[in-house]
C-alpha cells in the first residue's frame, strides 16, 4: 500500500487556515484534529483546536480538563477549547433579557416573556445555535494561524451551513415588510415614530445576526481558506455513508480536500499465525481497502494504522501525527 502524505496539502495550500475533519461519530475525527494541531504547532504555527461536538472529548485526548475554560494552552503554539453549550445558553438568556429591557425601556422583563425565554432555552435546537454562535465568536477574532474544528456529526454540520440561507430568506422578508410599511398613511407618522424606531432596532439586530452567520458559513465554503477532510474506516457502511455525505456537502459547496482512512490493520498480519477472528478482519479490510481505492482514488491522502492503545496524551498524539503526516 502506497501511503500518500497529508502534509502536502498544508505545504501546497498555505492559505487554508481553517481545517475540518468530518464523518460519522467514533471514526477518529477528534483524534485527527488533535494530532493535526500538534503537527502544525510543531511547525511553529499558533493553532487552536476546538470541539463543537458535545460528545467529543479533547479533554480526554490531551489529558487536561479544558471543558468550558476557553482556550487552554496545551504546549507551545497549541491551544485547545471545548465549548460549554449550557453556559452559552444562559448567556443567551441574559443577553436577550437585557436587549428587551434596553429596547423597550422596561425595568423588569414581563413574567410571560421570562417564561417564554426559559421554555425556548429547553428547545433541542438551542444547544446547536449556542454552539454555532460560540464558533462564530472564535473564528471572527482571528487570534490564531490555524483553526481546527472538531466537527459535530455530519447532519448537524449541514444544519450549521443551512442556517445562513435560512436567515437570509427570513431577514429579506422582514426587510421587505419594513420597507412596505413606509408607504402607509403619512398622517400617522408622528404616532408611529417610536414604533418605527423599535422596529429599526429589531431589524438591525437581525442583520447583525445574519452577518455573523454569513461570516462563519462563508469560511466553511471558502476554497482558498478552508480544508475539509472526510474520515472513514475500511468498513462497508462507513464507505457508503461517506459517499452519501460527500454528495450532500458538495451541494453546500464545502471544499473537499480529501479523505483520510483510519484504523488500517497492518498488512504483515496476513502472513502470520493469527486467530481466525483477526484473520477474518484482515481479509474484510483488504476487500474494503480496495473499494476505497476504487471509489476515492488519489483523493485518499493518508492511511492511518490501527494503534495498540487509545490515543491519549502528547506522546501518543505525536505517534498519530507522525503516522498522518510522514512520507
Number of C-alpha atoms within 10 A of each C-alpha: 6 7 15 18 16 22 17 14 14 15 10 9 13 11 15 20 19 20 22 22 24 26 24 19 16 13 17 21 27 26 24 24 25 31 26 26 28 27 22 19 20 16 10 12 17 18 26 28 27 26 26 24 22 15 11 19 21 25 17 13 19 20 13 13 14 21 17 15 12 15 18 18 14 17 12 13 19 24 23 26 24 24 23 19 22 15 12 18 20 14 13 17 16 12 12 13 18 15 14 17 15 11 14 12 9 11 10 11 14 12 9 9 12 14 11 10 16 13 10 14 17 11 10 9 10 17 18 21 17 21 22 23 18 16 18 17 13 19 17 12 8 10 12 16 17 22 25 25 23 25 23 24 17 18 12 13 19 17 13 20 22 14 16 21 15 12 18 17 10 13 17 13 12 16 16 10 11 15 11 10 11 11 8 10 8 10 8 9 13 10 10 12 11 12 13 16 12 14 15 14 14 15 16 13 13 17 17 12 16 19 15 16 24 19 15 21 21 16 19 23 20 15 17 14 17 24 25 22 22 21 24 25 22 21 17 15 11 16 20 12 13 20 14 10 18 17 11 15 17 12 9 14 14 22 18 18 19 20 25 23 21 21 16 17 19 12 14 8 12 15 8 9 8 11 8 9 8 13 16 13 12 19 14 14 20 17 13 18 21 12 16 21 12 10 13 14 13 12 16 22 23 23 22 22 16 13 15 6 7 11 21 17 14 17 11 17 23 19 13 24 22 16 18 26 20 14 13
